[in-house]
Amino acid sequence: MKKNKWYTKEEFYEAHVEHVLEPHKNMPMSDSSLAKITPTRELSESMLGEMIVNVDCENPKDINF
């Protein structure tokens, strides 16, 4: 995931999956194990919603974590 980038739900989901799987990219892993650690779309959308809940889309400001 990149700093200072606005994500659509789809872009955020794809970036979230990539971010979560990055540490495991060189490990041999079964599809079932991979499925267990891959975030669901619902989880990603929930996380995105929590991060942007206080953003005024008409006048966006930086969010600090």
C-alpha positions, 0 to 999 in steps of 0.5 A, spaced: 500 500 500 502 506 498 502 513 502 498 519 499 494 515 495 486 514 494 484 507 493 477 505 490 474 499 494 477 494 489 484 497 489 484 497 496 482 490 496 487 488 491 493 492 495 491 489 501 491 482 499 498 484 496 500 487 502 498 481 506 501 476 502 508 479 500 512 476 506 509 469 504 511 470 497 517 465 497 514 460 501 511 453 498 504 453 500 498 450 499 491 453 496 488 452 502 493 455 507 493 461 502 486 462 502 486 462 510 491 468 510 488 472 504 484 477 507 476 477 504 473 483 501 468 484 506 474 485 511 478 489 506 472 494 505 471 494 513 478 496 514 477 501 509 471 504 511 474 505 518 480 508 515 475 513 511 470 514 516 472 521 518 474 524 512 470 529 509 470 527 501 468 534 499 474 537 503 479 531 504 484 532 509 490 527 511 489 522 516 494 520 521 494 513 524 
